[in-house]
């Protein structure tokens, strides 16, 4: 190897020809990932824990220069070389390689030959841009392979099942340190869906057609097959779902879809202990029927008994025909809630229709709510305490909602968001204690950064218009404070006050929150947060601010969040509040 010089040759000649020793390899001149590539690419590294003779070490040493060049070529370095030093240290050989990578090769042109109809499809067009973006960048075999394969996969995923890569060539001009990429595909025909068949279901095929997001004759789209799989899993009827496109049996550009299913247990029971800073210690239990009959009707019943919350609820669901997963839902809920600012006992009847609408869940229905409540009453205070407002109301109102959730992984979201919009209104004073109209909106946005960190942004807004605010029960008023509001304040402890200094809730709400999480292991992390906002009347926002730190644990039962928050610059509220939440990110 002409660039490598030998040192201390006399001691080497004194070593017997049949002696054995290990290799100590030291590489400098480059950092990772190039350094790792060099170490993996030179044969010398294979003898770190193996015996090697003097003759072998010299042969390996001579090959090191060319091996360094080969190791760095996939990273765009075509002129890389190494100078070295060979020493005998004790029983081992010590080889030092100084790597000079040279100037990198850059991509100067990208030529892609693709059928114009295929290239016009959005997913394929996006993948094609991914290859074109390599122009001007340093040539990197892994990035090139990934972009090329992504375009090839996009063709297959969008119905071009016979697509063949007919030309793939990268021309490198070492003198000019430039590279030209040439790719061409023969895409063939675009396949369409045929018939969808179901195997192993407890229902008749017409019922399952409601989950199929395409019709025979539509163009094949792999994302729609994933949507079908997710819809069947989400229906909670089946323990196993396998969606199989029968590509090998395709004829005349038509692919039939076969779905293999296995029924889940028909009846499910649930029970457990829980603790929450808003509810206290409690137990919950329930029994549900995943399906009651061959029409797929569902029935669920739940009970919660906690220190500050007691609920009993029952819901009956009737799936409807159609391809948008429509269903009729009927429910009854009894709720006994006791917060630091209010008590309420209400009975609610609900009837609504829900369906998928442009990837959103749309719900329209009617609520009938009746009960008694006390606002401004702290726990354990007598009902006659001055400043406590008592009420009894019956409200019949319409409600409509839109919600959508997008996430890369619902167990631990690295990229995702959710939005919820709700509108409620009484038609008139008929059958209702007071007229009101209310609108609320909430959202959450999650992004990971630097691999071990997450940024979580959250916001809530709302307003209620009413002819008699005092007739509204606590759940239709706005309060702030708590683990899903402003941390550092007790649940529903913040809002407008009456003349006695009692919090009675407001007609408006505005909350904003930012949390940064850092995970130092795959399961454990820490967090810091700032929450701001208030419940208020009119435009008197006067935002409250809470900040603090927390611990995150991705436990076997889901994400557990433990936060300690404190108010900022608030003369009425001081100290710290502990907030515990168990549940998904979105």
C-alpha positions as CSV (number, residue, x, y, z in Angstrom):
1,X,0.0,0.0,0.0
2,X,2.0,3.0,-1.3
3,X,0.6,5.5,1.1
4,X,1.2,3.5,4.3
5,X,4.7,3.7,5.8
6,X,6.2,1.0,8.1
7,X,7.6,1.9,11.5
8,X,9.7,-0.2,14.0
9,X,10.5,-2.9,11.4
10,X,13.4,-4.3,13.3
11,X,11.3,-5.5,16.3
12,X,8.9,-7.0,13.8
13,X,11.6,-9.1,12.2
14,X,12.5,-10.6,15.6
15,X,9.0,-12.0,16.1
16,X,8.8,-15.7,15.1
17,X,6.9,-16.4,11.9
18,X,4.4,-18.7,13.6
19,X,3.5,-16.2,16.5
20,X,-0.1,-15.1,16.9
21,X,-1.6,-11.9,18.2
22,X,-4.7,-9.7,18.0
23,X,-5.3,-6.4,16.2
24,X,-5.9,-3.0,17.7
25,X,-7.4,-0.7,15.0
26,X,-7.5,3.1,15.5
27,X,-9.2,5.3,12.9
28,X,-9.1,9.1,12.7
29,X,-9.7,11.8,10.1
30,X,-13.4,11.2,9.8
31,X,-16.4,11.1,12.2
32,X,-19.5,8.9,12.3
33,X,-21.1,7.6,10.2
34,X,-17.9,7.5,8.0
35,X,-15.7,6.3,10.8
36,X,-18.1,3.4,11.5
37,X,-18.2,2.5,7.8
38,X,-14.4,2.4,7.6
39,X,-14.1,0.2,10.7
40,X,-16.7,-2.2,9.3
41,X,-15.2,-2.1,5.8
42,X,-11.6,-3.0,6.5
43,X,-10.7,-6.6,7.0
44,X,-8.4,-5.7,9.9
45,X,-11.3,-5.1,12.2
46,X,-12.3,-8.8,12.0
47,X,-9.2,-9.7,14.0
48,X,-9.8,-7.6,17.1
49,X,-10.4,-10.8,19.1
50,X,-8.8,-13.4,16.7
51,X,-5.3,-14.6,16.4
52,X,-3.4,-13.3,13.4
53,X,0.1,-14.2,12.1
54,X,2.7,-11.7,10.9
55,X,2.2,-12.7,7.3
56,X,-1.6,-12.2,7.6
57,X,-1.2,-8.8,9.3
58,X,1.0,-7.5,6.4
59,X,-1.4,-8.7,3.8
60,X,-4.4,-7.2,5.6
61,X,-2.4,-4.0,6.1
62,X,-1.6,-3.7,2.4
63,X,-5.4,-4.0,1.5
64,X,-6.5,-1.4,4.0
65,X,-6.2,1.6,1.6
66,X,-8.4,0.1,-1.1
67,X,-10.9,-1.1,1.5
68,X,-11.2,2.4,2.9
69,X,-12.0,3.7,-0.6
70,X,-14.7,1.0,-1.1
71,X,-16.2,1.6,2.4
72,X,-16.7,5.4,1.7
73,X,-17.9,5.1,-1.8
74,X,-21.6,4.5,-0.8
75,X,-21.4,7.9,1.0
76,X,-20.3,9.7,-2.2
77,X,-16.5,9.8,-1.5
78,X,-14.9,8.3,-4.6
79,X,-11.3,9.6,-3.9
80,X,-11.0,8.4,-0.3
81,X,-7.6,7.0,0.8
82,X,-5.8,6.3,4.0
83,X,-2.3,6.6,5.4
84,X,-1.3,4.4,8.2
85,X,1.1,3.2,10.9
86,X,1.8,-0.4,11.9
87,X,3.3,-1.1,15.3
88,X,3.9,-4.2,17.5
89,X,2.6,-3.4,21.0
90,X,3.2,-6.3,23.4
91,X,1.6,-9.4,21.8
92,X,-0.8,-7.3,19.7
93,X,-0.5,-5.4,16.5
94,X,-1.6,-1.7,16.6
95,X,-2.7,-0.2,13.3
96,X,-3.5,3.5,13.0
97,X,-5.4,4.6,9.9
98,X,-5.7,8.3,9.0
99,X,-8.5,8.6,6.5
100,X,-8.6,11.4,3.9
101,X,-12.1,11.3,2.4
102,X,-11.5,13.8,-0.4
103,X,-14.2,15.9,-2.2
104,X,-17.7,14.3,-2.3
105,X,-19.6,13.5,-5.5
106,X,-22.7,15.6,-5.9
107,X,-25.8,14.7,-7.9
108,X,-26.0,17.2,-10.9
109,X,-29.0,15.7,-12.8
110,X,-32.0,13.4,-12.3
111,X,-33.8,11.9,-15.2
112,X,-37.0,9.9,-14.5
113,X,-39.1,8.4,-17.3
114,X,-42.6,7.6,-16.1
115,X,-46.0,7.3,-17.6
116,X,-47.7,10.7,-17.5
117,X,-51.0,9.3,-16.1
118,X,-49.2,7.6,-13.3
119,X,-47.0,10.6,-12.6
120,X,-50.2,12.8,-12.2
121,X,-51.4,10.8,-9.2
122,X,-50.6,12.7,-5.9
123,X,-48.8,9.9,-4.0
124,X,-46.7,9.0,-7.0
125,X,-46.0,12.6,-7.8
126,X,-44.8,13.1,-4.2
127,X,-42.6,10.1,-4.4
128,X,-41.2,11.3,-7.7
129,X,-40.3,14.6,-6.1
130,X,-38.4,12.7,-3.4
131,X,-36.1,11.4,-6.1
132,X,-35.8,14.7,-7.8
133,X,-34.8,16.4,-4.5
134,X,-31.5,14.4,-4.6
135,X,-30.3,16.8,-7.3
136,X,-27.8,19.2,-5.7
137,X,-27.2,16.9,-2.8
138,X,-24.2,14.7,-2.0
139,X,-24.5,11.3,-3.6
140,X,-25.5,8.8,-0.9
141,X,-26.4,5.2,-1.9
142,X,-28.8,4.7,1.0
143,X,-30.7,7.9,0.3
144,X,-30.8,7.1,-3.4
145,X,-32.0,3.5,-2.8
146,X,-34.7,4.7,-0.3
147,X,-36.1,7.4,-2.7
148,X,-36.0,5.0,-5.7
149,X,-37.8,2.2,-3.7
150,X,-40.3,4.7,-2.4
151,X,-41.3,5.6,-5.9
152,X,-41.5,2.0,-6.9
153,X,-43.7,1.2,-3.9
154,X,-46.0,4.2,-4.6
155,X,-46.6,2.7,-8.1
156,X,-47.6,-0.6,-6.6
157,X,-49.6,0.9,-3.8
158,X,-51.7,2.9,-6.3
159,X,-52.7,0.0,-8.6
160,X,-49.7,-0.4,-10.9
161,X,-49.1,-3.9,-9.8
162,X,-47.1,-4.9,-12.9
163,X,-44.7,-1.9,-12.7
164,X,-41.1,-2.8,-13.6
165,X,-38.0,-0.8,-13.2
166,X,-36.5,-1.0,-16.7
167,X,-33.6,1.4,-16.2
168,X,-31.6,2.3,-13.1
169,X,-28.2,3.8,-13.6
170,X,-26.1,6.2,-11.7
171,X,-23.3,7.7,-13.8
172,X,-20.4,9.0,-11.7
173,X,-17.8,11.4,-13.2
174,X,-14.9,11.1,-10.7
175,X,-12.9,13.9,-12.4
176,X,-15.8,16.4,-11.9
177,X,-17.1,14.9,-8.7
178,X,-20.6,14.7,-10.3
179,X,-23.3,12.0,-10.7
180,X,-26.3,11.7,-13.0
181,X,-29.3,9.5,-12.0
182,X,-31.3,7.7,-14.7
183,X,-34.5,5.8,-13.8
184,X,-37.3,4.5,-16.0
185,X,-40.4,2.4,-15.3
186,X,-42.8,0.4,-17.5
187,X,-45.8,0.8,-15.3
188,X,-48.2,-1.4,-17.2
189,X,-52.0,-1.2,-16.6
190,X,-53.6,0.2,-13.5
191,X,-55.6,-2.4,-11.6
192,X,-59.1,-2.0,-10.2
193,X,-61.0,-3.7,-7.4
194,X,-63.1,-6.7,-8.0
195,X,-65.3,-8.4,-5.4
196,X,-64.7,-8.4,-1.7
197,X,-65.3,-11.7,0.1
198,X,-65.4,-12.3,3.9
199,X,-64.4,-15.6,5.6
200,X,-65.0,-16.5,9.3
201,X,-67.5,-13.7,10.1
202,X,-70.4,-14.1,12.4
203,X,-72.3,-11.6,10.3
204,X,-73.7,-11.7,6.8
205,X,-71.6,-10.0,4.1
206,X,-74.1,-7.2,3.5
207,X,-73.5,-6.0,7.0
208,X,-69.7,-5.9,6.6
209,X,-70.0,-3.9,3.4
210,X,-70.4,-0.8,5.6
211,X,-66.7,-1.0,6.4
212,X,-65.5,-1.3,2.9
213,X,-64.2,2.2,1.7
214,X,-64.3,1.4,-2.0
215,X,-66.5,-0.2,-4.6
216,X,-65.9,-2.8,-7.3
217,X,-64.4,-1.0,-10.3
218,X,-62.5,1.6,-8.3
219,X,-58.8,1.9,-8.8
220,X,-56.7,-0.3,-6.4
221,X,-55.3,1.7,-3.5
222,X,-53.2,0.1,-0.8
223,X,-54.1,2.8,1.7
224,X,-57.8,1.9,1.3
225,X,-57.0,-1.7,2.2
226,X,-55.3,-0.4,5.4
227,X,-58.4,1.7,6.1
228,X,-60.6,-1.4,5.7
229,X,-58.3,-3.3,8.1
230,X,-58.4,-0.5,10.7
231,X,-62.2,-0.1,10.4
232,X,-62.8,-3.8,11.0
233,X,-60.4,-3.8,13.9
234,X,-62.0,-0.7,15.3
235,X,-65.5,-2.2,15.1
236,X,-64.4,-4.5,18.0
237,X,-66.3,-7.5,16.6
238,X,-63.2,-9.6,15.7
239,X,-60.1,-10.9,17.4
240,X,-58.2,-11.2,14.0
241,X,-58.5,-9.4,10.7
242,X,-56.4,-10.2,7.6
243,X,-57.1,-8.3,4.4
244,X,-55.6,-10.1,1.4
245,X,-55.5,-8.7,-2.2
246,X,-55.5,-11.8,-4.4
247,X,-52.9,-10.4,-6.9
248,X,-51.8,-13.9,-8.1
249,X,-55.4,-14.6,-9.2
250,X,-56.0,-11.2,-10.9
251,X,-57.5,-11.2,-14.3
252,X,-58.0,-8.5,-16.9
253,X,-56.6,-5.9,-14.5
254,X,-59.1,-6.8,-11.7
255,X,-58.0,-7.8,-8.2
256,X,-60.4,-9.5,-5.8
257,X,-60.1,-8.8,-2.0
258,X,-60.4,-11.6,0.5
259,X,-60.9,-10.8,4.2
260,X,-60.2,-13.4,6.8
261,X,-61.9,-12.8,10.2
262,X,-62.1,-14.5,13.6
263,X,-64.9,-13.5,16.0
264,X,-63.9,-11.9,19.3
265,X,-65.5,-12.9,22.6
266,X,-69.1,-11.9,22.5
267,X,-69.3,-10.6,26.1
268,X,-66.6,-8.6,27.8
269,X,-66.2,-7.6,31.5
270,X,-64.0,-4.8,32.9
271,X,-63.1,-3.8,36.4
272,X,-60.3,-2.0,38.1
273,X,-59.0,0.6,40.5
274,X,-58.0,4.0,39.4
275,X,-56.8,7.3,40.9
276,X,-57.0,10.8,39.4
277,X,-56.4,14.2,40.8
278,X,-59.7,15.4,39.5
279,X,-61.8,12.4,40.7
280,X,-59.8,11.0,43.6
281,X,-59.5,7.2,44.2
282,X,-62.2,5.1,42.7
283,X,-63.3,1.8,41.1
284,X,-64.9,1.2,37.8
285,X,-66.6,-1.8,36.2
286,X,-68.6,-2.6,33.2
287,X,-70.1,-5.3,31.1
288,X,-70.5,-5.1,27.3
289,X,-71.8,-7.1,24.4
290,X,-69.7,-6.7,21.3
291,X,-72.7,-7.9,19.3
292,X,-76.2,-8.9,20.4
293,X,-77.6,-10.2,17.1
294,X,-76.7,-10.8,13.5
295,X,-77.3,-7.2,12.7
296,X,-74.3,-6.1,14.9
297,X,-76.1,-4.3,17.6
298,X,-73.9,-3.4,20.6
299,X,-74.7,-2.7,24.3
300,X,-72.4,-1.4,26.9
301,X,-72.9,-0.6,30.6
302,X,-70.4,1.1,32.9
303,X,-70.3,2.3,36.5
304,X,-67.7,4.5,38.2
305,X,-67.5,5.0,42.0
306,X,-64.9,7.6,43.0
307,X,-64.4,10.1,45.8
308,X,-65.6,13.0,43.8
309,X,-67.4,11.4,40.9
310,X,-70.1,8.7,40.6
311,X,-71.6,7.7,37.2
312,X,-73.8,5.0,35.8
313,X,-74.2,4.8,32.1
314,X,-75.7,2.5,29.4
315,X,-75.5,2.8,25.7
316,X,-77.2,0.8,22.9
317,X,-75.8,1.1,19.3
318,X,-77.6,0.1,16.1
319,X,-75.3,0.0,13.0
320,X,-77.0,1.2,9.8
321,X,-76.4,0.1,6.2
322,X,-74.1,2.1,4.0
323,X,-70.4,2.7,3.4
324,X,-69.9,5.5,6.0
325,X,-70.3,3.5,9.2
326,X,-73.5,5.2,10.2
327,X,-75.1,4.1,13.5
328,X,-77.9,5.1,15.8
329,X,-76.9,5.5,19.5
330,X,-79.2,5.6,22.5
331,X,-77.9,6.2,26.0
332,X,-78.8,7.1,29.6
333,X,-76.3,8.5,32.1
334,X,-76.6,9.4,35.8
335,X,-73.8,11.6,37.1
336,X,-73.1,12.7,40.7
337,X,-70.1,15.1,40.6
338,X,-68.5,17.0,43.5
339,X,-65.7,19.4,42.6
340,X,-64.1,22.2,44.7
341,X,-66.6,24.7,43.2
342,X,-69.8,22.7,42.5
343,X,-72.0,19.8,43.1
344,X,-74.5,18.3,40.7
345,X,-76.7,15.3,40.3
346,X,-78.1,14.9,36.8
347,X,-79.9,12.4,34.7
348,X,-79.3,12.6,30.9
349,X,-80.9,10.8,27.9
350,X,-79.2,10.8,24.6
351,X,-80.2,9.8,21.1
352,X,-77.9,10.5,18.1
353,X,-76.7,9.4,14.8
354,X,-72.9,9.1,14.0
355,X,-71.1,8.5,10.7
356,X,-67.9,9.0,8.9
357,X,-67.8,12.2,6.9
358,X,-64.7,13.1,4.8
359,X,-62.5,11.3,7.4
360,X,-64.2,13.0,10.3
361,X,-66.7,11.5,12.7
362,X,-69.9,13.5,12.6
363,X,-72.6,13.2,15.2
364,X,-76.0,14.8,15.3
365,X,-78.5,14.2,18.1
366,X,-80.8,15.3,20.9
367,X,-80.1,15.5,24.7
368,X,-82.5,15.7,27.6
369,X,-80.8,16.7,30.8
370,X,-82.5,17.2,34.2
371,X,-81.2,17.5,37.7
372,X,-80.1,19.7,40.7
373,X,-76.9,21.5,41.3
374,X,-75.1,23.8,43.7
375,X,-72.5,26.2,42.4
376,X,-69.9,28.0,44.5
377,X,-70.1,25.3,47.1
378,X,-66.9,23.8,48.4
379,X,-66.8,20.1,49.5
380,X,-68.1,19.3,52.9
381,X,-69.8,22.8,53.3
382,X,-73.5,22.9,54.3
383,X,-76.1,23.7,51.6
384,X,-77.0,26.9,53.5
385,X,-73.5,28.4,53.2
386,X,-73.8,32.1,52.1
387,X,-72.8,32.7,48.5
388,X,-73.7,29.2,47.3
389,X,-76.1,29.2,44.4
390,X,-78.6,26.4,44.1
391,X,-80.5,25.4,41.0
392,X,-82.8,22.8,39.3
393,X,-83.1,22.7,35.6
394,X,-84.4,20.6,32.7
395,X,-82.9,21.2,29.3
396,X,-83.7,19.6,26.0
397,X,-81.3,20.6,23.3
398,X,-79.8,19.5,20.0
399,X,-76.1,18.7,19.7
400,X,-73.8,18.3,16.7
401,X,-70.1,17.4,16.7
402,X,-67.2,16.9,14.4
403,X,-64.0,15.1,15.5
404,X,-60.9,13.7,13.9
405,X,-57.8,12.1,15.1
406,X,-54.6,11.4,13.1
407,X,-51.6,9.7,14.6
408,X,-48.7,7.5,13.5
409,X,-49.0,5.4,16.6
410,X,-51.9,5.8,19.1
411,X,-49.9,4.1,21.9
412,X,-47.2,6.7,21.7
413,X,-47.7,9.5,19.2
414,X,-44.7,11.0,17.5
415,X,-46.6,12.8,14.8
416,X,-50.3,13.4,15.2
417,X,-53.2,15.8,16.0
418,X,-56.8,15.8,17.0
419,X,-59.6,18.3,16.6
420,X,-63.1,18.4,18.2
421,X,-65.9,20.8,17.6
422,X,-69.2,20.8,19.4
423,X,-72.4,22.9,19.1
424,X,-75.4,22.7,21.4
425,X,-78.6,24.6,21.4
426,X,-82.2,24.6,22.7
427,X,-84.8,25.3,20.0
428,X,-86.8,27.5,22.4
429,X,-88.0,27.8,26.0
430,X,-90.4,24.9,25.3
431,X,-89.6,22.0,27.7
432,X,-86.5,23.8,28.9
433,X,-85.8,25.9,31.9
434,X,-83.6,28.3,29.9
435,X,-82.6,28.9,26.3
436,X,-78.9,28.5,25.5
437,X,-76.6,28.0,22.6
438,X,-73.0,26.8,23.1
439,X,-70.0,26.2,20.9
440,X,-66.7,24.6,22.0
441,X,-63.5,23.6,20.1
442,X,-60.4,21.8,21.3
443,X,-57.3,20.6,19.6
444,X,-53.9,18.9,20.3
445,X,-50.8,18.8,18.1
446,X,-47.8,16.5,18.8
447,X,-44.4,16.4,17.1
448,X,-41.2,14.5,18.0
449,X,-37.9,16.1,17.5
450,X,-34.3,15.0,18.0
451,X,-35.6,11.5,18.4
452,X,-36.0,11.5,22.2
453,X,-38.2,14.6,22.6
454,X,-41.8,15.6,22.0
455,X,-43.5,18.9,21.7
456,X,-47.2,18.9,22.7
457,X,-49.5,21.9,22.0
458,X,-53.1,22.0,23.3
459,X,-55.9,24.6,23.1
460,X,-59.5,24.9,24.2
461,X,-62.1,27.7,23.4
462,X,-65.8,28.0,24.1
463,X,-68.7,30.3,24.6
464,X,-72.3,30.0,25.7
465,X,-75.2,32.4,25.0
466,X,-78.1,32.0,27.4
467,X,-81.2,33.8,28.6
468,X,-80.6,32.6,32.2
469,X,-77.0,31.7,33.1
470,X,-78.0,30.7,36.6
471,X,-80.2,27.9,35.2
472,X,-77.3,26.2,33.5
473,X,-75.8,23.2,35.4
474,X,-72.0,23.1,35.9
475,X,-71.3,20.9,32.9
476,X,-72.7,23.6,30.6
477,X,-70.7,26.4,32.2
478,X,-67.0,27.0,31.8
479,X,-64.4,26.5,34.5
480,X,-60.6,26.3,34.3
481,X,-58.0,24.4,36.3
482,X,-57.0,20.7,36.4
483,X,-54.8,18.3,34.5
484,X,-56.5,18.9,31.2
485,X,-56.7,22.7,31.7
486,X,-54.3,24.9,33.7
487,X,-52.0,22.7,35.7
488,X,-51.0,24.3,39.0
489,X,-54.7,24.9,39.8
490,X,-57.2,22.5,41.3
491,X,-59.9,21.0,38.9
492,X,-62.5,23.6,38.0
493,X,-61.2,26.0,40.7
494,X,-60.8,29.0,38.3
495,X,-63.5,31.2,36.9
496,X,-65.7,34.2,37.5
497,X,-66.8,34.7,41.1
498,X,-70.0,36.0,42.7
499,X,-70.3,38.7,45.3
500,X,-69.2,36.2,48.0
501,X,-66.0,35.3,46.2
502,X,-67.4,31.9,45.1
503,X,-66.4,30.6,41.7
504,X,-69.6,30.1,39.7
505,X,-68.2,29.6,36.2
506,X,-68.2,31.8,33.1
507,X,-69.8,32.0,29.7
508,X,-66.4,31.9,27.9
509,X,-63.2,29.8,27.9
510,X,-59.7,30.1,26.4
511,X,-56.9,27.8,27.3
512,X,-53.5,27.3,25.7
513,X,-50.8,24.8,26.7
514,X,-47.3,23.8,25.7
515,X,-45.4,20.7,27.0
516,X,-41.9,19.5,26.1
517,X,-41.0,15.9,27.0
518,X,-37.6,14.3,27.0
519,X,-37.2,10.5,27.1
520,X,-34.0,9.2,28.5
521,X,-35.1,5.6,28.1
522,X,-37.7,4.1,25.8
523,X,-40.1,3.9,28.7
524,X,-39.2,6.8,31.0
525,X,-39.1,10.5,30.5
526,X,-39.5,14.0,32.1
527,X,-41.6,16.9,31.1
528,X,-41.9,20.7,31.6
529,X,-45.0,22.7,30.7
530,X,-46.6,26.1,30.7
531,X,-50.5,26.4,30.6
532,X,-52.3,29.7,30.4
533,X,-55.9,30.9,30.0
534,X,-59.1,31.4,32.0
535,X,-62.9,30.9,32.2
536,X,-64.4,34.4,32.1
537,X,-67.4,36.6,31.2
538,X,-67.4,39.0,28.2
539,X,-63.8,40.0,27.4
540,X,-62.3,39.9,30.9
541,X,-59.9,37.2,30.2
542,X,-57.2,38.0,32.8
543,X,-55.2,34.8,32.0
544,X,-54.0,32.5,34.8
545,X,-50.6,30.9,34.2
546,X,-49.4,27.6,35.6
547,X,-46.1,25.9,35.1
548,X,-44.2,22.9,36.4
549,X,-42.4,19.7,35.7
550,X,-43.5,16.1,35.4
551,X,-42.6,12.4,34.9
552,X,-43.7,10.2,32.0
553,X,-43.9,6.4,32.1
554,X,-45.0,4.3,29.1
555,X,-46.5,1.6,31.3
556,X,-48.0,-1.8,30.2
557,X,-51.5,-0.2,30.7
558,X,-50.8,3.0,28.8
559,X,-49.1,6.3,29.3
560,X,-48.9,7.6,32.9
561,X,-48.3,11.3,33.4
562,X,-47.5,12.7,36.8
563,X,-47.2,16.5,36.9
564,X,-46.4,19.0,39.7
565,X,-47.6,22.5,38.8
566,X,-47.7,25.9,40.5
567,X,-49.5,29.2,39.7
568,X,-47.4,32.2,38.4
569,X,-48.0,35.7,39.8
570,X,-51.4,34.8,41.4
571,X,-52.1,36.3,44.8
572,X,-55.2,34.2,45.4
573,X,-53.7,30.8,44.5
574,X,-50.3,29.6,45.8
575,X,-48.5,26.4,46.4
576,X,-48.3,23.3,44.2
577,X,-50.8,20.9,42.7
578,X,-50.3,17.3,41.8
579,X,-51.9,16.0,38.6
580,X,-52.1,12.4,37.6
581,X,-53.4,11.2,34.3
582,X,-53.5,7.7,32.8
583,X,-54.5,7.3,29.1
584,X,-53.6,7.9,25.5
585,X,-52.0,11.0,24.1
586,X,-54.9,11.9,21.8
